[in-house]
């Protein structure tokens, strides 16, 4: 199994049950689910490079500090 095999399958399960989610929500779920967690870069690379996931769009918002933030919304690819 690859280094990110468990992470990939957990993200797939999460998107199957919850539908489209943004990168921050996926990262939060992974970090609650696993003791070892993951970084935002790891999650972003897994989502961008695995053909099971597609980018469904973007969400714009602001952070607590008042900075504008743009995150990707991810979904499962139709096979």
N, C-alpha and C positions, 0 to 999 in steps of 0.2 A: 504494500500500500504506500502511496506517496506520503510525503510529509504532511500534506494538508487534506488527506483523505477523509478523516473524521470531520474536519471543519466543513468540507464540501458537502458531505452527506447531511450534516446537521442543518446547513443553510437550505439545502433542497427540501428537507422535511419541514422547516419553518415556513418557507414560501408556499409549500403545498397546503399547509393548514391555514395560514393567515392571508394568502394572496400577495398582491404587490406591497412591497415595503421599501423604505428608503435605507440608505447605507447605514445611517446612525442607528436605526431601529434594529437592523440585522446585527450590528456590532454589539449593541446592548444585550440582545438575546444570547449571542455566543458567549459573552463574558459572564452572564448569569448562569448559563448552562454548564460551562466547563470551568474547572478550578484553575487551569492554566491560562485561559482566556486567549485573546488575540489582539493585535494592533489594528488600527484603521488601515494601514498600508497592506497588511496581510489580507484582510477582508476585501479591500478594493481590488487587489490583484487576483484573488480567487474568483470574484464575481466577473471581472473583465476578461479573464482568460479561459474560463470554463464555458463550453458551448451550451450547457444546460440552462444558463442564465442569460437573459437579455435585458438591455437598458430600456425601460419603458418611458422614461422622461426625466424631468428635473423638478425639484421642489425648491422654492426660494423662501427664505425666512430670515429672522434675526436671532442672534445669540443673546445671552443674558447681558453681555457687555455692550450690546448695541451694534455689533458688527453684522453686516449682511452675509448670509451663508447660502450656498447653493449645493444641494446634495442630489445624487442620482436616485431614481426610483427603479427598483429591480423586480423582475418577474421571471417565471419559468418559461423557457422556450417551448413552443408547441412542437412535439415530435410526431 
